[in-house]
């Protein structure tokens, strides 16, 4: 039985069908040994825009 190498969720069989129906888990399109949830976690996120510090929000 094939499992995700990172989180060990099943990627074949009846347990996979259950996980897919309940949580939307399926094999990754980029890494065949990982699930789509672990693939999404590995994607680097763009840094959040930093707020500019200025006088616009300063209290008097």
For each residue, the residues with C-beta under 8 A, 3 or more apart:
1: 10 12 13 15
2: 10 11 12 33
3: 8 9 10 11
4: 7 8 9 10 11 33 34 35 38
5: 33 34
6: 34 35 38
7: 4 35 37 38
8: 3 4
9: 3 4 16 19 25 35 37
10: 1 2 3 4 13 15 16 19
11: 2 3 4 16 26 27 35
12: 1 2 16
13: 1 10 16 17
14: 17 18
15: 1 10 18 19
16: 9 10 11 12 13 19 20 25
17: 13 14 20 21
18: 14 15 21 22
19: 9 10 15 16 22 23 25
20: 16 17 23 24 25 26
21: 17 18
22: 18 19
23: 19 20 37
24: 20 36
25: 9 16 19 20 35 36 37
26: 11 20 35 36
27: 11 32 34 35 36
28: 31 32 33 34 35 36 38 39
29: 36 39
30: 39
31: 28 34 38 39
32: 27 28
33: 2 4 5 28
34: 4 5 6 27 28 31 38 39 42
35: 4 6 7 9 11 25 26 27 28 38 39
36: 24 25 26 27 28 29 39 40
37: 7 9 23 25 40 41
38: 4 6 7 28 31 34 35 41 42
39: 28 29 30 31 34 35 36 42 43
40: 36 37 43
41: 37 38
42: 34 38 39
43: 39 40
44:
45:
46:
47:
48:
49:
50:
51:
52:
53:
54: 57 58
55: 58
56:
57: 54
58: 54 55
59:
60:
